């Protein structure tokens, strides 16, 4: 092999991480820039924190809340935009090939029934496990009056998760389990999940700093979100790999979003938590007992062991050239 050929081969090997880094930084920077628009809408609508989105019906937002929620929902399509820009500029591809590369051109329902069942049931199991972990830890007590609401949420969750929520989740998944998966498909699952999960978590940072997910604990909330998204990425990556479609991970992501608030719907801070955190006990509970809290992350890691192997050295079984 000629020296110039070796140099060319090396450059080609490194290019996937260069492209992955370009996409990742682009998504995070676009998200950071878009957060200024969210701040502008917040000022105009009189909403001073995104905590009302996380806390749902327990908080009264201003009449401008629907506009703000729409603005936040559009944020979810930033990875799709970033992936498309990278595909058109770095890969010199076209729109038609883009949908195939990210795994959006087919659902594969017939051959991926198991993956879609996992996508709608694992988030429900995670909710129950997270509640159990929180009660066992002594940080919370069960609000029995809301068990009926929990049941309704868990029943309706898969319906919304597989339809409307999946479409919005696709905005993110087209980047994480779409373009990034395409770039890193020949890497070991562990490398791919750690890279993708970290980027996914950091991409949420602007929203967390505005009060989303972890009100009153935004700074510590960012690393906890990264831990959670890495945990979620194990299952999402497995679904993407086995189904060969980004739609399975989109349904999984969408269902998580649909049932996400149900853990804190039935959990209240215990006396132990009140002693430790005082008036911040309810907010502290989010760090542990929300689906993207520490207990939620642990539940998804345990659930992954039911469908996947501990991925220390094995490469993707579906690492074929797309």
Beta strands, then each sheet from edge to edge (+ up, - down):
strand 1: 140-142
strand 2: 267-269
sheet 1: 1+ 2-
end
